[in-house]
């Protein structure tokens, strides 16, 4: 059931009409670009969480 987080990452990145805006601007980057940049660590964190839950005690 935790693998739903992977679907969340997929939806958040591919839902372009929801973040296809120029405003607000952050450090000179339009929202469209800084949203994608911000999604990299978010996606990495969610993938790590799914991995740790699925393979918690294995080494």
MMTF fields as JSON, N, C-alpha, C and O atoms, coordinates in Angstrom:
{
  "mmtfVersion": "1.0.0",
  "mmtfProducer": "UNKNOWN",
  "numBonds": 235,
  "numAtoms": 236,
  "numGroups": 59,
  "numChains": 1,
  "numModels": 1,
  "chainsPerModel": [1],
  "groupsPerChain": [59],
  "chainIdList": ["A"],
  "bondAtomList": [4, 2, 8, 6, 12, 10, 16, 14, 20, 18, 24, 22, 28, 26, 32, 30, 36, 34, 40, 38, 44, 42, 48, 46, 52, 50, 56, 54, 60, 58, 64, 62, 68, 66, 72, 70, 76, 74, 80, 78, 84, 82, 88, 86, 92, 90, 96, 94, 100, 98, 104, 102, 108, 106, 112, 110, 116, 114, 120, 118, 124, 122, 128, 126, 132, 130, 136, 134, 140, 138, 144, 142, 148, 146, 152, 150, 156, 154, 160, 158, 164, 162, 168, 166, 172, 170, 176, 174, 180, 178, 184, 182, 188, 186, 192, 190, 196, 194, 200, 198, 204, 202, 208, 206, 212, 210, 216, 214, 220, 218, 224, 222, 228, 226, 232, 230],
  "bondOrderList": [1, 1, 1, 1, 1, 1, 1, 1, 1, 1, 1, 1, 1, 1, 1, 1, 1, 1, 1, 1, 1, 1, 1, 1, 1, 1, 1, 1, 1, 1, 1, 1, 1, 1, 1, 1, 1, 1, 1, 1, 1, 1, 1, 1, 1, 1, 1, 1, 1, 1, 1, 1, 1, 1, 1, 1, 1, 1],
  "groupList": [{"groupName": "UNK", "atomNameList": ["N", "CA", "C", "O"], "elementList": ["N", "C", "C", "O"], "formalChargeList": [0, 0, 0, 0], "bondAtomList": [1, 0, 2, 1, 3, 2], "bondOrderList": [1, 1, 2], "singleLetterCode": "X", "chemCompType": "L-PEPTIDE LINKING"}],
  "groupTypeList": [0, 0, 0, 0, 0, 0, 0, 0, 0, 0, 0, 0, 0, 0, 0, 0, 0, 0, 0, 0, 0, 0, 0, 0, 0, 0, 0, 0, 0, 0, 0, 0, 0, 0, 0, 0, 0, 0, 0, 0, 0, 0, 0, 0, 0, 0, 0, 0, 0, 0, 0, 0, 0, 0, 0, 0, 0, 0, 0],
  "groupIdList": [1, 2, 3, 4, 5, 6, 7, 8, 9, 10, 11, 12, 13, 14, 15, 16, 17, 18, 19, 20, 21, 22, 23, 24, 25, 26, 27, 28, 29, 30, 31, 32, 33, 34, 35, 36, 37, 38, 39, 40, 41, 42, 43, 44, 45, 46, 47, 48, 49, 50, 51, 52, 53, 54, 55, 56, 57, 58, 59],
  "secStructList": [7, 6, 6, 2, 2, 2, 2, 2, 2, 2, 2, 2, 2, 2, 7, 2, 2, 2, 2, 7, 7, 7, 7, 1, 7, 5, 6, 6, 5, 7, 2, 2, 2, 2, 2, 2, 2, 2, 2, 2, 2, 2, 2, 2, 2, 2, 2, 2, 2, 2, 2, 2, 2, 2, 6, 1, 1, 7, 7],
  "xCoordList": [0.821, 0.0, 0.865, 0.437, 2.066, 2.957, 3.407, 3.855, 3.293, 3.728, 2.848, 3.159, 1.774, 0.918, 1.73, 1.45, 2.729, 3.572, 4.302, 4.539, 4.658, 5.307, 4.341, 4.744, 3.085, 2.069, 1.885, 1.649, 1.992, 1.884, 2.987, 2.727, 4.204, 5.315, 5.016, 5.195, 4.568, 4.245, 3.193, 3.339, 2.153, 1.057, 1.523, 1.188, 2.289, 2.747, 3.646, 3.609, 4.446, 5.351, 4.636, 4.934, 3.711, 3.059, 1.8, 1.195, 1.401, 0.214, 0.594, 0.395, 1.132, 1.662, 0.637, 1.014, -0.617, -1.553, -1.709, -2.118, -1.396, -1.534, -0.369, -0.518, 0.777, 1.915, 2.494, 3.633, 1.739, 2.193, 1.879, 1.044, 2.572, 2.368, 3.718, 4.716, 3.747, 4.978, 5.097, 6.203, 3.987, 4.018, 3.627, 2.801, 4.139, 5.094, 6.528, 6.848, 7.36, 8.77, 9.581, 9.356, 10.52, 11.384, 12.832, 13.239, 13.606, 15.011, 15.17, 16.161, 14.215, 14.274, 13.731, 13.641, 13.368, 12.821, 11.298, 10.711, 10.646, 9.186, 8.728, 9.491, 7.497, 6.94, 7.111, 7.404, 6.934, 7.044, 8.382, 8.435, 9.462, 10.797, 11.116, 11.641, 10.811, 11.196, 10.322, 10.748, 9.122, 8.313, 8.999, 9.092, 9.48, 10.164, 11.457, 11.789, 12.188, 13.417, 13.107, 13.84, 12.041, 11.652, 11.159, 11.266, 10.627, 10.115, 11.227, 10.968, 12.449, 13.551, 13.824, 13.82, 14.063, 14.272, 13.012, 13.101, 11.841, 10.591, 10.426, 10.105, 10.645, 10.528, 11.575, 11.281, 12.791, 13.841, 13.477, 13.683, 12.941, 12.535, 11.416, 11.458, 10.42, 9.32, 9.784, 9.326, 10.676, 11.218, 12.023, 11.942, 12.795, 13.56, 12.633, 12.903, 11.548, 10.59, 9.984, 9.885, 9.583, 9.001, 10.021, 9.681, 11.255, 12.299, 12.533, 12.625, 12.629, 12.877, 11.723, 11.948, 10.504, 9.343, 9.301, 9.025, 9.573, 9.525, 10.685, 10.498, 11.873, 13.073, 13.683, 14.904, 12.861, 13.302, 14.47, 15.473, 14.392, 15.446, 16.414, 17.354, 16.226, 17.092, 18.443, 18.533, 19.485, 20.82, 21.494, 22.624],
  "yCoordList": [-1.205, 0.0, 1.271, 2.321, 1.164, 2.312, 2.742, 3.873, 1.865, 2.184, 3.244, 3.724, 3.604, 4.698, 6.002, 6.885, 6.117, 7.315, 7.472, 8.593, 6.359, 6.43, 6.965, 7.702, 6.595, 7.13, 8.63, 9.391, 9.042, 10.46, 11.269, 12.344, 10.756, 11.423, 11.539, 12.602, 10.457, 10.415, 11.467, 12.189, 11.551, 12.495, 13.934, 14.809, 14.187, 15.554, 16.092, 17.287, 15.244, 15.709, 15.827, 16.734, 14.935, 14.938, 15.803, 15.917, 16.403, 17.256, 18.682, 19.624, 18.833, 20.116, 21.249, 22.359, 21.055, 22.195, 22.815, 23.971, 22.08, 22.622, 23.528, 24.359, 23.386, 24.238, 24.982, 25.445, 25.101, 25.801, 27.299, 27.836, 27.955, 29.382, 30.065, 29.428, 31.347, 32.112, 32.674, 32.81, 32.993, 33.57, 32.498, 31.651, 32.478, 33.382, 33.067, 31.949, 34.072, 33.944, 33.753, 34.439, 32.821, 32.558, 32.588, 31.769, 33.525, 33.711, 33.892, 33.443, 34.537, 34.802, 33.685, 33.845, 32.556, 31.429, 31.479, 31.643, 31.343, 31.245, 29.971, 29.016, 29.977, 28.844, 27.529, 26.502, 27.544, 26.324, 25.642, 24.42, 26.411, 25.834, 25.46, 24.374, 26.338, 25.994, 24.898, 24.215, 24.703, 23.556, 22.258, 21.32, 22.204, 21.004, 20.768, 19.628, 21.838, 21.711, 21.219, 20.393, 21.714, 21.301, 19.863, 19.201, 19.376, 18.007, 16.956, 15.802, 17.323, 16.352, 15.837, 14.622, 16.697, 16.15, 15.526, 14.57, 16.061, 15.478, 14.059, 13.142, 13.88, 12.545, 11.611, 10.447, 12.104, 11.271, 10.823, 9.663, 11.73, 11.389, 10.355, 9.41, 10.521, 9.564, 8.194, 7.169, 8.169, 6.895, 6.219, 5.003, 7.0, 6.447, 5.872, 4.798, 6.578, 6.096, 4.771, 3.835, 4.69, 3.438, 2.321, 1.203, 2.598, 1.577, 1.083, -0.122, 2.016, 1.627, 0.825, -0.1, 1.156, 0.405, -0.988, -1.976, -1.055, -2.343, -3.265, -4.477, -2.708, -3.501, -3.09, -2.978, -2.869, -2.33, -3.014, -2.355, -4.293, -4.977, -5.747, -6.334, -5.772, -6.557, -5.869, -4.643, -6.689, -6.134, -6.966, -6.67],
  "zCoordList": [0.0, 0.0, 0.0, -0.48, 0.535, 0.6, -0.794, -0.977, -1.758, -3.123, -3.776, -4.866, -3.127, -3.605, -3.645, -4.455, -2.771, -2.773, -4.102, -4.551, -4.73, -6.037, -7.093, -7.993, -6.982, -7.885, -7.644, -8.582, -6.399, -6.073, -6.759, -7.299, -6.735, -7.416, -8.906, -9.502, -9.493, -10.911, -11.262, -12.248, -10.468, -10.731, -10.53, -11.328, -9.478, -9.204, -10.302, -10.594, -10.91, -11.96, -13.305, -14.082, -13.586, -14.892, -14.96, -16.026, -13.864, -13.85, -14.255, -13.488, -15.44, -15.914, -15.881, -15.505, -16.243, -16.198, -14.809, -14.7, -13.759, -12.408, -12.014, -11.118, -12.658, -12.304, -13.502, -13.448, -14.562, -15.758, -15.634, -16.36, -14.696, -14.438, -14.314, -13.976, -14.584, -14.422, -13.006, -12.483, -12.398, -11.05, -10.043, -10.383, -8.88, -8.267, -8.702, -9.106, -8.607, -8.971, -7.691, -6.694, -7.731, -6.581, -7.046, -7.869, -6.523, -6.903, -8.41, -8.987, -9.04, -10.47, -11.345, -12.562, -10.745, -11.507, -11.48, -10.41, -12.632, -12.636, -11.921, -11.776, -11.488, -10.742, -11.495, -10.881, -12.804, -13.605, -13.376, -13.235, -13.336, -13.188, -11.748, -11.5, -10.788, -9.424, -8.847, -7.915, -9.36, -8.942, -9.36, -8.569, -10.603, -11.073, -10.309, -9.982, -10.022, -9.247, -7.832, -7.288, -7.244, -5.893, -5.856, -4.824, -6.954, -6.983, -6.972, -6.631, -7.335, -7.335, -5.923, -5.731, -4.917, -3.573, -2.972, -2.202, -3.318, -2.814, -3.345, -2.589, -4.641, -5.238, -4.659, -4.387, -4.466, -3.884, -2.481, -2.123, -1.689, -0.326, -0.315, 0.473, -1.176, -1.222, -1.708, -1.203, -2.67, -3.146, -2.039, -1.868, -1.29, -0.174, 0.9, 1.44, 1.21, 2.21, 1.769, 2.562, 0.517, 0.006, 0.078, 0.464, -0.282, -0.24, 1.189, 1.422, 2.149, 3.543, 4.118, 4.898, 3.754, 4.257, 3.628, 4.308, 2.343, 1.64, 2.025, 2.129, 2.237, 2.505, 3.838, 3.951, 4.831, 6.11, 6.785, 7.058, 7.067, 7.828, 6.985, 7.52, 5.686, 4.82, 4.62, 4.565, 4.513, 4.214, 3.188, 2.798]
}
